[in-house]
Amino acid sequence: MRAATQAGLAVRETVSGLPRQFWWLWTSTLVNRLGGFVVTFLALYLTVQRGYSPSYAGLVAALFGLGGAGGAVLGGVLADRVGRRRTLLAAQVLTALTTAVLGLVTHPVTIAAVATLLGLVSNGSRPPVQAMVADLVPAKDRVRALSLNYWAVNIGLGTSAALAGFIAAEGYLWLFLGDAFTTLLCAIVVFAKAKETLAAPDPVLPGAGKPAPAGVTLVDVLRDRRFMTLVLLTLLLGSVAQQGNSTLAIDMGAHGLSARQFGLVAAINGLVIVVLQIPLTRALRTRGTGALLGAGSCLLAWGFGLTAFAGSVGFYALTVVVWTLGEIIHAPASMSAAADLAPATARGRYQGMYTLSYSAATFAGPLVGGLTYDRLGSDAVWIGCAAVGTAVGAGYYLLLRRSRTSVAGAESLRTADDAVTTTS
């Protein structure tokens, strides 16, 4: 009875008390990721369907990431200047159109150019979404809300990865058209239900963020050394994690495994996150941010390192479980650290720069992974992942070892747990 009561209380504490508009944004994110077929299967599409080399596939994925890097910064600036809602709507409509075009073009130069543009417009939606969540949600619930949004992303990605393998068997064009359709649905949800939040009051609790003067520029963000160190470390770890969207597919294909099998293995990532993210985050909520980021980085890196020994579907699935556990530990701690370091009055720009770390990783990771795979072999890729991720984990720990986690709702969750203990 006590366990059931605590479980029910955990769910209520996780989802309750958030504004209605947040849930419309959450729904929009979920719908978008349910149709997020293209990025996961882009490398497989280019090598299997189009017959290009792993190096070219890595280059295209890298250009997609390069465009995303520009989109992150541009989206952050526009979210602060012209508004969150306008920026988000424009990004989603353009993403839908560009995704459909990418499925129709065949020339290698055109594919590369459209993929770059797709990275630009698709990633331009992330800073306004994160800024809107921060505008809508009180500081004490902000990381919890961002974690729920991340949860929606992975529910969608896990489902889409499983479905995409079957859809690809009927024709890769359907992946692009399906992705474009769901993105357009997101724009409709935002148009109908989302309101502009740029001028909304921002309740800031003590310790939730440092004050910042009006008129903060991107140069000021770049001069924030501690924050930019966090961005750099996140870029390096993100480059390791990107192997799951690029080199992993190539490696599984080289072992004779099908697109359907890759889709099922890739779906494990989202499934494990959906099942374990919230309980594991609650269990680790009292740990220091530096320790969490260090441990999560190492676990993620060693999971990819294990891929050097993989050759069967079962072993590949095991490696995905290991590095996903690292991702679960890393994600909320990383969002917490970024929230603590970001000034409240330049939220769009700081979120844009933080998003840039992931966008740049989608450029660097596939490019380095593809070249390394071609020239040095698959083992070099996976051993390199283990080495880089371990070094990043040490860097996180040194940067943030004195920090405590601010995982969403930690104080309220502890209070709720105490109440359960007392009443039981």
C-alpha positions as CSV (number, residue, x, y, z in Angstrom):
1,M,0.0,0.0,0.0
2,R,2.8,2.4,0.9
3,A,4.6,1.7,-2.3
4,A,1.5,2.2,-4.4
5,T,0.8,5.5,-2.5
6,Q,4.3,6.7,-3.2
7,A,4.2,5.8,-6.8
8,G,0.9,7.6,-7.3
9,L,2.3,10.6,-5.5
10,A,5.4,10.6,-7.7
11,V,3.3,10.7,-10.8
12,R,1.1,13.5,-9.4
13,E,4.1,15.6,-8.3
14,T,5.7,15.1,-11.8
15,V,2.8,16.3,-13.9
16,S,0.6,18.5,-11.7
17,G,0.6,22.3,-11.4
18,L,1.9,23.2,-14.8
19,P,0.1,25.7,-17.0
20,R,-2.3,24.5,-19.7
21,Q,-0.4,26.2,-22.5
22,F,2.7,24.2,-21.4
23,W,0.7,21.0,-22.2
24,W,-0.2,22.3,-25.6
25,L,3.5,22.8,-26.3
26,W,4.2,19.4,-24.9
27,T,1.5,17.9,-27.2
28,S,3.0,19.7,-30.2
29,T,6.5,18.3,-29.3
30,L,5.1,14.8,-29.0
31,V,3.3,14.9,-32.3
32,N,6.4,16.3,-34.0
33,R,8.7,13.6,-32.7
34,L,6.2,10.8,-33.4
35,G,6.9,11.7,-37.1
36,G,10.6,12.3,-36.6
37,F,11.7,9.6,-39.1
38,V,14.2,11.4,-41.2
39,V,17.1,12.2,-39.0
40,T,17.3,8.7,-37.5
41,F,17.2,7.0,-40.9
42,L,19.1,9.6,-43.0
43,A,22.4,7.7,-43.0
44,L,20.7,4.4,-43.9
45,Y,18.6,6.1,-46.6
46,L,21.7,7.6,-48.2
47,T,23.8,4.4,-48.1
48,V,21.2,1.8,-48.8
49,Q,18.6,3.5,-51.0
50,R,20.8,6.0,-52.8
51,G,24.1,4.0,-52.8
52,Y,26.3,6.7,-51.4
53,S,29.4,6.0,-49.3
54,P,29.5,6.2,-45.5
55,S,31.7,9.3,-45.8
56,Y,29.1,11.0,-47.9
57,A,26.4,10.0,-45.5
58,G,28.4,11.4,-42.6
59,L,29.0,14.6,-44.6
60,V,25.3,15.1,-45.2
61,A,24.5,14.4,-41.5
62,A,27.3,16.8,-40.6
63,L,25.9,19.6,-42.9
64,F,22.5,19.0,-41.3
65,G,24.1,19.6,-37.9
66,L,25.9,22.7,-39.3
67,G,22.7,24.2,-40.4
68,G,21.2,23.3,-37.0
69,A,24.0,25.2,-35.3
70,G,23.1,28.3,-37.2
71,G,19.4,27.7,-36.6
72,A,19.9,27.4,-32.8
73,V,21.5,30.9,-32.6
74,L,19.1,32.5,-35.1
75,G,16.1,30.9,-33.3
76,G,17.3,32.2,-30.0
77,V,17.9,35.8,-31.2
78,L,14.5,35.9,-33.1
79,A,12.7,34.5,-30.0
80,D,13.9,37.5,-28.0
81,R,13.4,40.0,-30.8
82,V,10.2,39.1,-32.7
83,G,8.6,36.7,-30.3
84,R,8.5,33.1,-29.3
85,R,5.3,32.2,-31.1
86,R,6.2,33.8,-34.5
87,T,9.6,32.2,-34.5
88,L,8.2,28.8,-33.7
89,L,5.5,28.9,-36.3
90,A,7.9,30.0,-39.0
91,A,10.4,27.3,-38.1
92,Q,7.8,24.5,-38.1
93,V,6.1,25.5,-41.5
94,L,9.5,25.8,-43.2
95,T,10.6,22.5,-41.6
96,A,7.6,20.7,-43.1
97,L,8.3,22.1,-46.6
98,T,12.0,21.4,-46.5
99,T,11.6,17.8,-45.2
100,A,9.2,17.0,-48.1
101,V,11.7,18.5,-50.6
102,L,14.6,16.4,-49.2
103,G,12.7,13.2,-49.9
104,L,12.3,14.2,-53.6
105,V,15.8,15.5,-54.6
106,T,18.4,13.1,-55.9
107,H,21.5,15.0,-56.9
108,P,24.2,14.7,-54.2
109,V,24.9,18.5,-54.1
110,T,21.2,19.3,-53.9
111,I,20.7,16.7,-51.1
112,A,23.5,18.2,-49.1
113,A,22.2,21.8,-49.6
114,V,18.6,20.8,-48.6
115,A,19.8,18.9,-45.6
116,T,21.7,21.9,-44.4
117,L,18.6,24.1,-44.8
118,L,16.6,21.5,-43.0
119,G,19.0,21.6,-40.1
120,L,18.7,25.4,-40.0
121,V,14.9,25.6,-39.9
122,S,14.2,22.6,-37.8
123,N,16.6,23.5,-35.0
124,G,15.3,27.1,-35.1
125,S,12.2,25.9,-33.2
126,R,14.1,24.6,-30.1
127,P,15.1,27.9,-28.5
128,P,11.6,29.5,-28.7
129,V,10.0,26.3,-27.2
130,Q,12.5,26.3,-24.3
131,A,12.0,30.0,-23.8
132,M,8.2,29.7,-23.9
133,V,8.4,26.9,-21.2
134,A,10.7,29.1,-19.1
135,D,8.3,32.1,-19.6
136,L,5.2,30.0,-18.6
137,V,6.5,27.9,-15.8
138,P,7.7,29.3,-12.4
139,A,11.4,28.8,-11.6
140,K,10.8,26.1,-9.0
141,D,9.0,23.9,-11.7
142,R,11.1,24.9,-14.7
143,V,13.5,22.0,-14.9
144,R,10.6,19.5,-14.2
145,A,8.8,21.0,-17.2
146,L,11.8,20.8,-19.4
147,S,12.3,17.2,-18.3
148,L,8.7,16.4,-19.3
149,N,9.3,18.0,-22.6
150,Y,12.4,15.9,-23.1
151,W,10.3,12.9,-22.1
152,A,7.8,13.7,-24.8
153,V,10.7,13.9,-27.3
154,N,11.8,10.4,-26.5
155,I,8.3,8.9,-26.5
156,G,7.9,10.2,-30.0
157,L,11.4,9.2,-31.1
158,G,11.1,5.7,-29.7
159,T,7.8,5.2,-31.4
160,S,8.9,6.7,-34.7
161,A,12.1,4.7,-34.8
162,A,10.1,1.5,-34.4
163,L,7.5,2.5,-37.1
164,A,10.1,3.9,-39.5
165,G,11.7,0.6,-40.2
166,F,8.4,-0.8,-41.4
167,I,7.5,2.4,-43.4
168,A,11.0,2.3,-45.1
169,A,10.3,-1.2,-46.3
170,E,7.4,0.3,-48.3
171,G,9.5,3.2,-49.6
172,Y,11.8,5.8,-48.0
173,L,9.8,8.7,-49.5
174,W,6.9,7.9,-47.1
175,L,9.3,8.7,-44.2
176,F,9.9,12.2,-45.5
177,L,6.3,12.9,-46.3
178,G,5.1,11.5,-42.9
179,D,7.7,13.7,-41.1
180,A,6.6,16.7,-43.0
181,F,2.9,16.1,-42.2
182,T,3.4,15.7,-38.5
183,T,5.5,18.9,-38.4
184,L,2.7,20.7,-40.1
185,L,0.3,19.4,-37.5
186,C,2.6,20.9,-34.8
187,A,2.4,24.3,-36.5
188,I,-1.4,24.0,-36.5
189,V,-1.4,23.3,-32.7
190,V,0.8,26.2,-32.0
191,F,-1.2,28.5,-34.2
192,A,-4.5,27.5,-32.5
193,K,-3.4,27.1,-28.9
194,A,-0.2,28.9,-28.2
195,K,0.0,32.6,-27.1
196,E,2.9,34.9,-27.2
197,T,4.9,34.7,-23.9
198,L,7.7,37.2,-24.6
199,A,6.2,39.9,-22.4
200,A,5.0,37.5,-19.7
201,P,6.1,38.2,-16.1
202,D,9.0,36.0,-15.1
203,P,8.8,34.7,-11.5
204,V,12.4,34.1,-10.4
205,L,13.1,32.4,-7.1
206,P,16.3,33.0,-5.2
207,G,19.1,30.9,-6.7
208,A,17.1,30.1,-9.8
209,G,19.3,32.2,-12.0
210,K,21.7,35.1,-11.9
211,P,20.5,38.6,-12.7
212,A,21.4,40.1,-16.0
213,P,21.3,43.6,-17.3
214,A,19.0,44.5,-20.2
215,G,20.4,44.4,-23.7
216,V,22.5,41.2,-23.3
217,T,24.1,40.3,-26.6
218,L,25.6,37.1,-28.0
219,V,29.0,38.5,-27.3
220,D,28.1,38.7,-23.6
221,V,27.0,35.1,-23.8
222,L,30.3,34.1,-25.4
223,R,32.2,35.9,-22.6
224,D,30.4,33.9,-19.9
225,R,33.3,31.4,-19.5
226,R,31.7,29.0,-17.2
227,F,28.6,28.7,-19.3
228,M,30.6,28.4,-22.5
229,T,32.7,25.6,-20.9
230,L,29.4,23.8,-20.2
231,V,28.5,24.3,-23.8
232,L,31.8,22.9,-25.0
233,L,31.6,19.8,-22.8
234,T,28.0,19.2,-24.0
235,L,29.2,19.5,-27.6
236,L,31.8,16.8,-27.1
237,L,29.5,14.4,-25.4
238,G,26.8,15.2,-27.9
239,S,29.2,14.2,-30.7
240,V,29.6,10.8,-29.0
241,A,25.9,10.4,-28.7
242,Q,25.3,11.3,-32.3
243,Q,27.0,8.0,-33.3
244,G,23.6,6.4,-32.4
245,N,22.0,8.4,-35.3
246,S,24.7,7.8,-37.9
247,T,27.6,5.4,-37.5
248,L,25.5,2.9,-35.5
249,A,23.2,2.4,-38.5
250,I,26.2,2.0,-40.9
251,D,27.8,-0.5,-38.5
252,M,24.7,-2.6,-38.2
253,G,24.2,-2.6,-42.0
254,A,27.8,-3.8,-42.4
255,H,27.0,-6.7,-40.1
256,G,24.1,-7.7,-42.4
257,L,21.3,-6.4,-40.3
258,S,18.2,-4.8,-41.9
259,A,16.6,-1.4,-41.6
260,R,13.8,-3.0,-39.7
261,Q,16.2,-4.5,-37.2
262,F,18.0,-1.1,-36.8
263,G,14.6,0.6,-36.2
264,L,13.8,-1.8,-33.4
265,V,17.2,-1.4,-31.8
266,A,17.0,2.4,-32.1
267,A,13.5,2.3,-30.5
268,I,15.0,0.8,-27.3
269,N,16.6,4.2,-26.5
270,G,13.2,6.0,-26.3
271,L,11.6,3.1,-24.5
272,V,14.2,3.0,-21.8
273,I,13.9,6.7,-21.3
274,V,10.2,6.7,-21.1
275,V,10.2,3.9,-18.5
276,L,13.2,5.0,-16.4
277,Q,13.8,8.7,-16.7
278,I,11.4,9.9,-14.1
279,P,12.0,7.3,-11.4
280,L,15.8,7.4,-11.9
281,T,15.8,11.2,-11.8
282,R,13.9,11.1,-8.5
283,A,16.3,8.5,-7.1
284,L,19.3,10.7,-7.9
285,R,17.9,14.1,-7.1
286,T,20.1,14.7,-4.1
287,R,23.3,14.0,-5.9
288,G,25.6,16.9,-7.0
289,T,25.3,18.1,-10.5
290,G,29.0,17.6,-11.3
291,A,28.8,14.0,-10.0
292,L,25.7,13.3,-12.1
293,L,27.1,14.7,-15.2
294,G,30.4,12.9,-14.7
295,A,28.7,9.5,-14.1
296,G,26.2,10.0,-16.9
297,S,28.9,10.9,-19.4
298,C,31.0,7.9,-18.6
299,L,28.1,5.5,-18.7
300,L,27.0,6.9,-22.1
301,A,30.6,6.7,-23.4
302,W,31.2,3.1,-22.2
303,G,27.9,2.0,-23.7
304,F,29.1,3.1,-27.1
305,G,32.5,1.6,-26.4
306,L,30.8,-1.8,-26.0
307,T,29.6,-1.6,-29.6
308,A,33.1,-2.6,-30.7
309,F,32.1,-6.1,-29.5
310,A,28.6,-6.2,-31.1
311,G,27.6,-8.3,-34.1
312,S,24.1,-9.4,-33.3
313,V,20.8,-7.6,-32.7
314,G,20.8,-8.7,-29.1
315,F,24.2,-7.3,-28.3
316,Y,23.5,-4.0,-30.2
317,A,20.3,-3.7,-28.1
318,L,22.4,-4.2,-24.9
319,T,24.8,-1.4,-25.8
320,V,21.8,0.9,-26.5
321,V,20.4,0.2,-23.0
322,V,23.8,1.0,-21.4
323,W,24.3,4.3,-23.1
324,T,20.7,5.3,-22.7
325,L,21.1,4.9,-18.9
326,G,23.9,7.4,-19.2
327,E,21.7,9.7,-21.2
328,I,18.9,9.5,-18.6
329,I,21.4,10.6,-15.8
330,H,23.0,13.3,-18.0
331,A,19.9,15.0,-19.5
332,P,18.1,16.5,-16.4
333,A,21.4,17.4,-14.7
334,S,22.6,19.1,-17.9
335,M,19.3,21.1,-18.2
336,S,19.6,22.0,-14.5
337,A,23.2,23.3,-14.9
338,A,22.3,25.4,-17.9
339,A,19.2,26.8,-16.1
340,D,21.3,27.8,-13.1
341,L,24.0,29.5,-15.2
342,A,21.7,31.4,-17.6
343,P,20.7,34.9,-16.8
344,A,16.9,35.4,-16.7
345,T,16.7,38.4,-19.0
346,A,18.5,36.8,-22.0
347,R,16.8,33.5,-22.0
348,G,16.4,33.1,-25.8
349,R,20.0,33.8,-26.5
350,Y,21.3,31.5,-23.7
351,Q,18.9,28.7,-24.8
352,G,20.1,29.2,-28.3
353,M,23.7,28.9,-27.4
354,Y,23.0,25.9,-25.2
355,T,21.0,24.3,-28.1
356,L,24.0,25.1,-30.3
357,S,26.1,22.6,-28.5
358,Y,23.7,19.8,-29.6
359,S,23.4,21.2,-33.1
360,A,27.2,21.5,-33.5
361,A,27.4,17.9,-32.2
362,T,25.2,16.7,-35.1
363,F,27.7,18.3,-37.4
364,A,30.9,17.1,-35.7
365,G,29.8,13.7,-34.6
366,P,28.6,12.2,-37.9
367,L,31.5,13.8,-39.8
368,V,34.2,12.5,-37.5
369,G,32.4,9.2,-37.1
370,G,32.0,8.6,-40.8
371,L,35.6,9.5,-41.6
372,T,37.0,7.4,-38.8
373,Y,34.9,4.5,-39.8
374,D,36.1,4.7,-43.4
375,R,39.8,5.2,-42.6
376,L,40.4,3.4,-39.3
377,G,37.5,1.0,-39.0
378,S,34.5,0.6,-36.7
379,D,36.6,-0.3,-33.6
380,A,38.3,3.0,-33.7
381,V,35.0,4.8,-33.6
382,W,33.7,3.0,-30.6
383,I,37.0,3.1,-28.6
384,G,37.2,6.8,-29.4
385,C,33.7,7.3,-28.1
386,A,34.7,5.7,-24.8
387,A,37.8,7.8,-24.4
388,V,36.2,11.2,-25.3
389,G,33.2,10.6,-23.1
390,T,35.3,9.6,-20.1
391,A,37.4,12.8,-20.5
392,V,34.1,14.9,-20.8
393,G,32.8,13.3,-17.6
394,A,35.9,14.4,-15.7
395,G,35.5,17.9,-17.2
396,Y,31.9,18.1,-16.0
397,Y,32.9,17.0,-12.5
398,L,35.7,19.6,-12.2
399,L,33.5,22.4,-13.5
400,L,30.4,21.7,-11.4
401,R,31.7,19.6,-8.5
402,R,30.5,22.1,-5.9
403,S,27.0,22.4,-7.4
404,R,23.9,20.6,-6.2
405,T,21.3,19.4,-8.6
406,S,18.2,21.5,-9.2
407,V,16.3,18.7,-10.8
408,A,12.8,19.9,-11.1
409,G,10.7,19.9,-8.1
410,A,13.3,18.3,-5.8
411,E,12.3,20.2,-2.8
412,S,8.6,19.6,-3.3
413,L,9.3,16.0,-4.0
414,R,11.2,15.6,-0.8
415,T,8.4,17.3,1.1
416,A,5.9,15.0,-0.5
417,D,7.9,11.9,0.3
418,D,8.2,13.0,3.9
419,A,4.4,13.4,4.0
420,V,3.9,9.9,2.7
421,T,6.3,8.6,5.4
422,T,4.5,10.4,8.1
423,T,1.0,9.3,7.0
424,S,2.1,5.7,6.5
